[in-house]
Amino acid sequence: MIETVGYGLMVLAVLQQSIGLVLAAAALVVGGFSMMHPSLNSLLSRRSDPHKQGAIMGVGQSVSALARIVGSGVGIPLLRQRLDLP
């Protein structure tokens, strides 16, 4: 939720061309991500079979990294089309 609000503020900051709002929005995005990531890891850990926990946690980390790569691959072309699209 916090991260989503940060992304919304980021769009608003770009439209208003406000550096202060960009920094505030970035703080919300980073804060939301830092709260979400450990929660997702805990959920993966608790819901997995104890004998397969290491493999499942590794797959979870791999999917997280892949999402950041794919997100950049999608976001950068959108950014070139229009500044507020990503």
Biopython code that builds the backbone (N, CA, C, O; Angstrom):
import numpy as np
from Bio.PDB.StructureBuilder import StructureBuilder

atoms = [
    (1, "MET", "N", (0.821, -1.187, 0.000)),
    (1, "MET", "CA", (0.000, 0.000, 0.000)),
    (1, "MET", "C", (0.877, 1.267, 0.000)),
    (1, "MET", "O", (0.642, 2.192, -0.777)),
    (2, "ILE", "N", (1.878, 1.292, 0.873)),
    (2, "ILE", "CA", (2.752, 2.463, 0.959)),
    (2, "ILE", "C", (3.506, 2.649, -0.350)),
    (2, "ILE", "O", (3.663, 3.769, -0.838)),
    (3, "GLU", "N", (3.966, 1.547, -0.907)),
    (3, "GLU", "CA", (4.713, 1.610, -2.163)),
    (3, "GLU", "C", (3.817, 2.129, -3.293)),
    (3, "GLU", "O", (4.269, 2.914, -4.127)),
    (4, "THR", "N", (2.576, 1.704, -3.325)),
    (4, "THR", "CA", (1.628, 2.150, -4.341)),
    (4, "THR", "C", (1.378, 3.650, -4.243)),
    (4, "THR", "O", (1.334, 4.347, -5.257)),
    (5, "VAL", "N", (1.216, 4.139, -3.030)),
    (5, "VAL", "CA", (1.040, 5.577, -2.817)),
    (5, "VAL", "C", (2.280, 6.325, -3.309)),
    (5, "VAL", "O", (2.166, 7.382, -3.931)),
    (6, "GLY", "N", (3.456, 5.778, -3.031)),
    (6, "GLY", "CA", (4.693, 6.392, -3.497)),
    (6, "GLY", "C", (4.759, 6.480, -5.004)),
    (6, "GLY", "O", (5.193, 7.495, -5.549)),
    (7, "TYR", "N", (4.328, 5.415, -5.696)),
    (7, "TYR", "CA", (4.327, 5.446, -7.162)),
    (7, "TYR", "C", (3.341, 6.484, -7.686)),
    (7, "TYR", "O", (3.629, 7.177, -8.662)),
    (8, "GLY", "N", (2.188, 6.593, -7.048)),
    (8, "GLY", "CA", (1.223, 7.613, -7.448)),
    (8, "GLY", "C", (1.784, 9.019, -7.267)),
    (8, "GLY", "O", (1.609, 9.884, -8.126)),
    (9, "LEU", "N", (2.455, 9.235, -6.147)),
    (9, "LEU", "CA", (3.082, 10.538, -5.914)),
    (9, "LEU", "C", (4.205, 10.806, -6.905)),
    (9, "LEU", "O", (4.454, 11.952, -7.278)),
    (10, "MET", "N", (4.878, 9.748, -7.325)),
    (10, "MET", "CA", (5.954, 9.905, -8.309)),
    (10, "MET", "C", (5.393, 10.449, -9.626)),
    (10, "MET", "O", (5.992, 11.334, -10.238)),
    (11, "VAL", "N", (4.252, 9.926, -10.060)),
    (11, "VAL", "CA", (3.616, 10.424, -11.278)),
    (11, "VAL", "C", (3.229, 11.890, -11.102)),
    (11, "VAL", "O", (3.460, 12.711, -11.990)),
    (12, "LEU", "N", (2.642, 12.212, -9.959)),
    (12, "LEU", "CA", (2.265, 13.588, -9.665)),
    (12, "LEU", "C", (3.484, 14.512, -9.650)),
    (12, "LEU", "O", (3.424, 15.640, -10.139)),
    (13, "ALA", "N", (4.585, 14.024, -9.086)),
    (13, "ALA", "CA", (5.811, 14.817, -9.024)),
    (13, "ALA", "C", (6.364, 15.092, -10.416)),
    (13, "ALA", "O", (6.855, 16.188, -10.687)),
    (14, "VAL", "N", (6.286, 14.102, -11.296)),
    (14, "VAL", "CA", (6.764, 14.301, -12.663)),
    (14, "VAL", "C", (5.884, 15.321, -13.382)),
    (14, "VAL", "O", (6.384, 16.196, -14.089)),
    (15, "LEU", "N", (4.580, 15.203, -13.196)),
    (15, "LEU", "CA", (3.670, 16.143, -13.858)),
    (15, "LEU", "C", (3.869, 17.569, -13.352)),
    (15, "LEU", "O", (3.764, 18.523, -14.123)),
    (16, "GLN", "N", (4.159, 17.715, -12.049)),
    (16, "GLN", "CA", (4.363, 19.042, -11.468)),
    (16, "GLN", "C", (5.818, 19.501, -11.552)),
    (16, "GLN", "O", (6.132, 20.646, -11.226)),
    (17, "GLN", "N", (6.693, 18.616, -11.984)),
    (17, "GLN", "CA", (8.129, 18.892, -12.070)),
    (17, "GLN", "C", (8.679, 19.394, -10.734)),
    (17, "GLN", "O", (9.345, 20.427, -10.663)),
    (18, "SER", "N", (8.379, 18.632, -9.678)),
    (18, "SER", "CA", (8.778, 19.004, -8.327)),
    (18, "SER", "C", (9.822, 18.029, -7.787)),
    (18, "SER", "O", (9.534, 16.850, -7.576)),
    (19, "ILE", "N", (11.031, 18.530, -7.568)),
    (19, "ILE", "CA", (12.108, 17.683, -7.027)),
    (19, "ILE", "C", (11.776, 17.237, -5.604)),
    (19, "ILE", "O", (12.024, 16.086, -5.245)),
    (20, "GLY", "N", (11.226, 18.124, -4.803)),
    (20, "GLY", "CA", (10.878, 17.778, -3.429)),
    (20, "GLY", "C", (9.874, 16.642, -3.364)),
    (20, "GLY", "O", (10.002, 15.733, -2.544)),
    (21, "LEU", "N", (8.875, 16.699, -4.231)),
    (21, "LEU", "CA", (7.868, 15.639, -4.271)),
    (21, "LEU", "C", (8.456, 14.334, -4.803)),
    (21, "LEU", "O", (8.058, 13.254, -4.365)),
    (22, "VAL", "N", (9.398, 14.421, -5.742)),
    (22, "VAL", "CA", (10.082, 13.210, -6.239)),
    (22, "VAL", "C", (10.829, 12.534, -5.093)),
    (22, "VAL", "O", (10.764, 11.314, -4.939)),
    (23, "LEU", "N", (11.535, 13.320, -4.293)),
    (23, "LEU", "CA", (12.291, 12.744, -3.177)),
    (23, "LEU", "C", (11.368, 12.132, -2.127)),
    (23, "LEU", "O", (11.662, 11.064, -1.589)),
    (24, "ALA", "N", (10.258, 12.798, -1.833)),
    (24, "ALA", "CA", (9.296, 12.246, -0.878)),
    (24, "ALA", "C", (8.675, 10.959, -1.418)),
    (24, "ALA", "O", (8.516, 9.984, -0.684)),
    (25, "ALA", "N", (8.327, 10.962, -2.700)),
    (25, "ALA", "CA", (7.741, 9.774, -3.314)),
    (25, "ALA", "C", (8.747, 8.624, -3.329)),
    (25, "ALA", "O", (8.384, 7.477, -3.065)),
    (26, "ALA", "N", (10.006, 8.925, -3.636)),
    (26, "ALA", "CA", (11.039, 7.882, -3.642)),
    (26, "ALA", "C", (11.210, 7.285, -2.252)),
    (26, "ALA", "O", (11.414, 6.079, -2.111)),
    (27, "ALA", "N", (11.129, 8.127, -1.223)),
    (27, "ALA", "CA", (11.231, 7.619, 0.147)),
    (27, "ALA", "C", (10.073, 6.677, 0.466)),
    (27, "ALA", "O", (10.270, 5.658, 1.129)),
    (28, "LEU", "N", (8.878, 7.004, 0.003)),
    (28, "LEU", "CA", (7.728, 6.122, 0.231)),
    (28, "LEU", "C", (7.875, 4.809, -0.532)),
    (28, "LEU", "O", (7.565, 3.742, -0.003)),
    (29, "VAL", "N", (8.343, 4.888, -1.766)),
    (29, "VAL", "CA", (8.525, 3.669, -2.571)),
    (29, "VAL", "C", (9.551, 2.749, -1.913)),
    (29, "VAL", "O", (9.314, 1.549, -1.770)),
    (30, "VAL", "N", (10.676, 3.308, -1.519)),
    (30, "VAL", "CA", (11.737, 2.505, -0.897)),
    (30, "VAL", "C", (11.276, 1.970, 0.457)),
    (30, "VAL", "O", (11.546, 0.817, 0.796)),
    (31, "GLY", "N", (10.590, 2.796, 1.223)),
    (31, "GLY", "CA", (10.082, 2.344, 2.525)),
    (31, "GLY", "C", (9.068, 1.225, 2.375)),
    (31, "GLY", "O", (9.095, 0.252, 3.129)),
    (32, "GLY", "N", (8.168, 1.360, 1.400)),
    (32, "GLY", "CA", (7.178, 0.309, 1.162)),
    (32, "GLY", "C", (7.819, -0.986, 0.717)),
    (32, "GLY", "O", (7.421, -2.067, 1.153)),
    (33, "PHE", "N", (8.824, -0.880, -0.162)),
    (33, "PHE", "CA", (9.521, -2.083, -0.626)),
    (33, "PHE", "C", (10.268, -2.748, 0.524)),
    (33, "PHE", "O", (10.292, -3.974, 0.632)),
    (34, "SER", "N", (10.874, -1.936, 1.380)),
    (34, "SER", "CA", (11.647, -2.517, 2.484)),
    (34, "SER", "C", (10.748, -3.215, 3.502)),
    (34, "SER", "O", (11.203, -4.107, 4.217)),
    (35, "MET", "N", (9.493, -2.824, 3.574)),
    (35, "MET", "CA", (8.553, -3.525, 4.463)),
    (35, "MET", "C", (7.937, -4.740, 3.787)),
    (35, "MET", "O", (7.621, -5.729, 4.449)),
    (36, "MET", "N", (7.766, -4.669, 2.481)),
    (36, "MET", "CA", (7.116, -5.751, 1.753)),
    (36, "MET", "C", (8.036, -6.958, 1.576)),
    (36, "MET", "O", (7.602, -8.097, 1.748)),
    (37, "HIS", "N", (9.292, -6.719, 1.238)),
    (37, "HIS", "CA", (10.202, -7.817, 0.897)),
    (37, "HIS", "C", (10.405, -8.814, 2.049)),
    (37, "HIS", "O", (10.289, -10.016, 1.814)),
    (38, "PRO", "N", (10.700, -8.379, 3.272)),
    (38, "PRO", "CA", (10.832, -9.355, 4.359)),
    (38, "PRO", "C", (9.527, -10.091, 4.657)),
    (38, "PRO", "O", (9.543, -11.259, 5.046)),
    (39, "SER", "N", (8.408, -9.410, 4.473)),
    (39, "SER", "CA", (7.118, -10.074, 4.709)),
    (39, "SER", "C", (6.883, -11.179, 3.690)),
    (39, "SER", "O", (6.398, -12.254, 4.043)),
    (40, "LEU", "N", (7.220, -10.927, 2.441)),
    (40, "LEU", "CA", (7.065, -11.962, 1.424)),
    (40, "LEU", "C", (8.004, -13.136, 1.677)),
    (40, "LEU", "O", (7.614, -14.289, 1.491)),
    (41, "ASN", "N", (9.232, -12.857, 2.098)),
    (41, "ASN", "CA", (10.157, -13.937, 2.424)),
    (41, "ASN", "C", (9.655, -14.764, 3.602)),
    (41, "ASN", "O", (9.771, -15.990, 3.596)),
    (42, "SER", "N", (9.105, -14.106, 4.601)),
    (42, "SER", "CA", (8.551, -14.828, 5.742)),
    (42, "SER", "C", (7.376, -15.698, 5.329)),
    (42, "SER", "O", (7.242, -16.835, 5.783)),
    (43, "LEU", "N", (6.530, -15.159, 4.470)),
    (43, "LEU", "CA", (5.388, -15.927, 3.983)),
    (43, "LEU", "C", (5.853, -17.160, 3.206)),
    (43, "LEU", "O", (5.319, -18.253, 3.390)),
    (44, "LEU", "N", (6.846, -16.980, 2.342)),
    (44, "LEU", "CA", (7.397, -18.114, 1.603)),
    (44, "LEU", "C", (7.980, -19.159, 2.550)),
    (44, "LEU", "O", (7.777, -20.359, 2.370)),
    (45, "SER", "N", (8.697, -18.690, 3.545)),
    (45, "SER", "CA", (9.348, -19.589, 4.492)),
    (45, "SER", "C", (8.327, -20.388, 5.294)),
    (45, "SER", "O", (8.480, -21.597, 5.467)),
    (46, "ARG", "N", (7.303, -19.726, 5.777)),
    (46, "ARG", "CA", (6.295, -20.387, 6.615)),
    (46, "ARG", "C", (5.410, -21.347, 5.842)),
    (46, "ARG", "O", (4.988, -22.370, 6.382)),
    (47, "ARG", "N", (5.122, -21.033, 4.586)),
    (47, "ARG", "CA", (4.194, -21.839, 3.802)),
    (47, "ARG", "C", (4.871, -22.992, 3.061)),
    (47, "ARG", "O", (4.187, -23.786, 2.415)),
    (48, "SER", "N", (6.191, -23.100, 3.139)),
    (48, "SER", "CA", (6.887, -24.150, 2.389)),
    (48, "SER", "C", (7.195, -25.352, 3.279)),
    (48, "SER", "O", (7.244, -25.258, 4.506)),
    (49, "ASP", "N", (7.396, -26.459, 2.622)),
    (49, "ASP", "CA", (7.798, -27.689, 3.301)),
    (49, "ASP", "C", (9.200, -27.489, 3.887)),
    (49, "ASP", "O", (10.093, -27.030, 3.174)),
    (50, "PRO", "N", (9.417, -27.820, 5.165)),
    (50, "PRO", "CA", (10.734, -27.587, 5.762)),
    (50, "PRO", "C", (11.890, -28.268, 5.017)),
    (50, "PRO", "O", (13.017, -27.774, 5.046)),
    (51, "HIS", "N", (11.624, -29.382, 4.359)),
    (51, "HIS", "CA", (12.688, -30.084, 3.632)),
    (51, "HIS", "C", (13.034, -29.395, 2.315)),
    (51, "HIS", "O", (14.124, -29.592, 1.777)),
    (52, "LYS", "N", (12.114, -28.592, 1.797)),
    (52, "LYS", "CA", (12.340, -27.905, 0.522)),
    (52, "LYS", "C", (12.474, -26.395, 0.713)),
    (52, "LYS", "O", (12.471, -25.643, -0.261)),
    (53, "GLN", "N", (12.589, -25.962, 1.936)),
    (53, "GLN", "CA", (12.561, -24.535, 2.243)),
    (53, "GLN", "C", (13.689, -23.752, 1.557)),
    (53, "GLN", "O", (13.453, -22.662, 1.035)),
    (54, "GLY", "N", (14.882, -24.286, 1.554)),
    (54, "GLY", "CA", (16.008, -23.596, 0.925)),
    (54, "GLY", "C", (15.808, -23.402, -0.565)),
    (54, "GLY", "O", (16.082, -22.330, -1.104)),
    (55, "ALA", "N", (15.330, -24.446, -1.228)),
    (55, "ALA", "CA", (15.089, -24.359, -2.671)),
    (55, "ALA", "C", (13.977, -23.356, -2.973)),
    (55, "ALA", "O", (14.080, -22.573, -3.917)),
    (56, "ILE", "N", (12.936, -23.383, -2.180)),
    (56, "ILE", "CA", (11.816, -22.464, -2.398)),
    (56, "ILE", "C", (12.251, -21.023, -2.142)),
    (56, "ILE", "O", (11.861, -20.120, -2.882)),
    (57, "MET", "N", (13.043, -20.804, -1.115)),
    (57, "MET", "CA", (13.535, -19.447, -0.853)),
    (57, "MET", "C", (14.446, -18.970, -1.987)),
    (57, "MET", "O", (14.415, -17.795, -2.353)),
    (58, "GLY", "N", (15.252, -19.870, -2.539)),
    (58, "GLY", "CA", (16.107, -19.525, -3.667)),
    (58, "GLY", "C", (15.308, -19.159, -4.905)),
    (58, "GLY", "O", (15.637, -18.203, -5.608)),
    (59, "VAL", "N", (14.253, -19.928, -5.169)),
    (59, "VAL", "CA", (13.384, -19.618, -6.307)),
    (59, "VAL", "C", (12.700, -18.265, -6.078)),
    (59, "VAL", "O", (12.554, -17.473, -7.009)),
    (60, "GLY", "N", (12.285, -18.008, -4.843)),
    (60, "GLY", "CA", (11.661, -16.721, -4.525)),
    (60, "GLY", "C", (12.600, -15.553, -4.784)),
    (60, "GLY", "O", (12.183, -14.531, -5.329)),
    (61, "GLN", "N", (13.864, -15.694, -4.398)),
    (61, "GLN", "CA", (14.852, -14.642, -4.648)),
    (61, "GLN", "C", (15.109, -14.482, -6.153)),
    (61, "GLN", "O", (15.281, -13.367, -6.645)),
    (62, "SER", "N", (15.133, -15.597, -6.868)),
    (62, "SER", "CA", (15.353, -15.544, -8.317)),
    (62, "SER", "C", (14.202, -14.835, -9.024)),
    (62, "SER", "O", (14.424, -14.030, -9.929)),
    (63, "VAL", "N", (12.980, -15.134, -8.612)),
    (63, "VAL", "CA", (11.814, -14.485, -9.218)),
    (63, "VAL", "C", (11.821, -12.993, -8.904)),
    (63, "VAL", "O", (11.463, -12.177, -9.753)),
    (64, "SER", "N", (12.223, -12.637, -7.700)),
    (64, "SER", "CA", (12.308, -11.227, -7.318)),
    (64, "SER", "C", (13.333, -10.489, -8.188)),
    (64, "SER", "O", (13.070, -9.383, -8.660)),
    (65, "ALA", "N", (14.477, -11.096, -8.394)),
    (65, "ALA", "CA", (15.504, -10.482, -9.245)),
    (65, "ALA", "C", (15.036, -10.393, -10.694)),
    (65, "ALA", "O", (15.259, -9.382, -11.360)),
    (66, "LEU", "N", (14.391, -11.442, -11.180)),
    (66, "LEU", "CA", (13.889, -11.443, -12.549)),
    (66, "LEU", "C", (12.837, -10.351, -12.742)),
    (66, "LEU", "O", (12.792, -9.711, -13.793)),
    (67, "ALA", "N", (11.995, -10.137, -11.736)),
    (67, "ALA", "CA", (10.976, -9.087, -11.827)),
    (67, "ALA", "C", (11.621, -7.715, -11.925)),
    (67, "ALA", "O", (11.130, -6.854, -12.655)),
    (68, "ARG", "N", (12.715, -7.500, -11.201)),
    (68, "ARG", "CA", (13.399, -6.200, -11.301)),
    (68, "ARG", "C", (14.032, -6.017, -12.676)),
    (68, "ARG", "O", (14.054, -4.903, -13.199)),
    (69, "ILE", "N", (14.545, -7.093, -13.267)),
    (69, "ILE", "CA", (15.136, -7.010, -14.607)),
    (69, "ILE", "C", (14.059, -6.757, -15.654)),
    (69, "ILE", "O", (14.202, -5.871, -16.496)),
    (70, "VAL", "N", (12.982, -7.535, -15.601)),
    (70, "VAL", "CA", (11.895, -7.377, -16.571)),
    (70, "VAL", "C", (11.231, -6.006, -16.398)),
    (70, "VAL", "O", (10.858, -5.367, -17.381)),
    (71, "GLY", "N", (11.086, -5.559, -15.146)),
    (71, "GLY", "CA", (10.500, -4.248, -14.891)),
    (71, "GLY", "C", (11.302, -3.138, -15.536)),
    (71, "GLY", "O", (10.732, -2.197, -16.088)),
    (72, "SER", "N", (12.617, -3.238, -15.472)),
    (72, "SER", "CA", (13.463, -2.245, -16.134)),
    (72, "SER", "C", (13.345, -2.351, -17.651)),
    (72, "SER", "O", (13.338, -1.342, -18.356)),
    (73, "GLY", "N", (13.254, -3.570, -18.136)),
    (73, "GLY", "CA", (13.123, -3.771, -19.577)),
    (73, "GLY", "C", (11.815, -3.240, -20.129)),
    (73, "GLY", "O", (11.750, -2.854, -21.295)),
    (74, "VAL", "N", (10.786, -3.215, -19.322)),
    (74, "VAL", "CA", (9.492, -2.667, -19.742)),
    (74, "VAL", "C", (9.423, -1.167, -19.439)),
    (74, "VAL", "O", (8.921, -0.385, -20.246)),
    (75, "GLY", "N", (9.931, -0.778, -18.271)),
    (75, "GLY", "CA", (9.803, 0.609, -17.835)),
    (75, "GLY", "C", (10.613, 1.600, -18.634)),
    (75, "GLY", "O", (10.151, 2.713, -18.888)),
    (76, "ILE", "N", (11.803, 1.225, -19.034)),
    (76, "ILE", "CA", (12.662, 2.166, -19.765)),
    (76, "ILE", "C", (12.078, 2.517, -21.140)),
    (76, "ILE", "O", (12.078, 3.694, -21.497)),
    (77, "PRO", "N", (11.580, 1.549, -21.930)),
    (77, "PRO", "CA", (10.923, 1.950, -23.185)),
    (77, "PRO", "C", (9.677, 2.814, -22.951)),
    (77, "PRO", "O", (9.408, 3.732, -23.726)),
    (78, "LEU", "N", (8.919, 2.527, -21.892)),
    (78, "LEU", "CA", (7.763, 3.371, -21.583)),
    (78, "LEU", "C", (8.204, 4.784, -21.219)),
    (78, "LEU", "O", (7.545, 5.758, -21.580)),
    (79, "LEU", "N", (9.309, 4.891, -20.512)),
    (79, "LEU", "CA", (9.834, 6.192, -20.128)),
    (79, "LEU", "C", (10.239, 6.996, -21.361)),
    (79, "LEU", "O", (10.085, 8.217, -21.387)),
    (80, "ARG", "N", (10.747, 6.324, -22.363)),
    (80, "ARG", "CA", (11.160, 7.025, -23.594)),
    (80, "ARG", "C", (9.940, 7.518, -24.379)),
    (80, "ARG", "O", (10.016, 8.526, -25.081)),
    (81, "GLN", "N", (8.812, 6.799, -24.258)),
    (81, "GLN", "CA", (7.597, 7.228, -24.966)),
    (81, "GLN", "C", (6.983, 8.464, -24.295)),
    (81, "GLN", "O", (6.719, 9.479, -24.939)),
    (82, "ARG", "N", (6.768, 8.344, -22.988)),
    (82, "ARG", "CA", (6.199, 9.453, -22.214)),
    (82, "ARG", "C", (6.724, 9.354, -20.803)),
    (82, "ARG", "O", (6.817, 8.263, -20.240)),
    (83, "LEU", "N", (7.064, 10.481, -20.236)),
    (83, "LEU", "CA", (7.731, 10.514, -18.936)),
    (83, "LEU", "C", (6.877, 9.974, -17.802)),
    (83, "LEU", "O", (7.420, 9.458, -16.825)),
    (84, "ASP", "N", (5.549, 10.077, -17.902)),
    (84, "ASP", "CA", (4.694, 9.635, -16.802)),
    (84, "ASP", "C", (4.085, 8.251, -17.024)),
    (84, "ASP", "O", (3.252, 7.825, -16.223)),
    (85, "LEU", "N", (4.469, 7.534, -18.081)),
    (85, "LEU", "CA", (3.914, 6.202, -18.336)),
    (85, "LEU", "C", (4.374, 5.125, -17.343)),
    (85, "LEU", "O", (3.528, 4.369, -16.866)),
    (86, "PRO", "N", (5.657, 5.017, -17.008)),
    (86, "PRO", "CA", (6.045, 3.941, -16.111)),
    (86, "PRO", "C", (5.403, 4.096, -14.749)),
    (86, "PRO", "O", (5.625, 3.269, -13.864)),
]
sb = StructureBuilder()
sb.init_structure("model")
sb.init_model(0)
sb.init_chain("A")
sb.init_seg("    ")
for serial, (resi, resn, name, xyz) in enumerate(atoms, 1):
    if name == "N":
        sb.init_residue(resn, " ", resi, " ")
    sb.init_atom(name, np.array(xyz, "f"), 0.0, 1.0, " ", f" {name:<3s}", serial, name[0])
structure = sb.get_structure()
